[in-house]
Structures are given as structure tokens and as C-alpha cells.
Amino acid sequence: MLTEQTLSFAHAIERQMYTSLTEIAELTDQLSDAVSRQDQVSVRLFLSMRQEEIDRMLGHRAALRRHCAELSAQDGARLRRLLAGTVDDEPPPPEAQPLLKQVDSNRKLLERICQADRSVSRRFGGSASFYSDK
């Protein structure tokens, strides 16, 4: 059984991830503007700043993985499912609702960032874009 402390810790890390994702979204928008202006100096600056924030977010994800690994096998698996936004046969406890809402918000923001990144990459890289059909 997941404790309230475990759920609270995971929720706090997910909130930190949301903060990082928000910053990544803003930097991606600024990167898009710099690409539109063909401002290579700003493009490099925003890419560097965005990578720093991505690295910070990856650190948060690693903290969640470590936390899951510290739990019993059953609790770790249950928390991983909650963090993935999937609910098993057993309904999540009411205490898990804030965590589930945060996970969903993070997922939606990440999807928006991926769309913006795809657009920027295609404009900037053309046929050499990571997203180009090869």
C-alpha cells in the first residue's frame, strides 16, 4: 500500500518537473522566434539554456526512479503505473488524485513542447531535421 508520504514525495517531484517543463516550453517558444529571425547567436543561446532545463528535468525523473526502486516491488510497480498515468484494476486511493492530476498536466505540456520542437526543428533543419521523413 502506497503511503501518503510516498505519494506526497512523488507529487512534489512531479510539480518540480512541471516547473522545468514550463521553462522548456518558454525557451522553445523563444527558440522558435530566434529561428524565424534567423538569429544564430540567439538560437545557440536558447538551445543551450533549454538543454540545461532538460537536464534538470531528467534529474527529477531519475529521483522518481530511485524512489520507486527504494519501495517494495509491489509498491514500486504501483507507483510507476501511477506516474505513467495508468491505473490498474484496483482504483487509486483518493490521496493519489493530486499526483494523477499533476502527471496528466505534465503529459499534456510535454506533448505541446514536442509539437513546438518538431515545428522548430523542421524550420531550422529542413530535410536534415531530426523529424524529417527519411
Helices and strands as residue ranges (DSSP letters): H 4-37, H 40-70, H 73-83, G 94-96, H 97-125, G 126-128
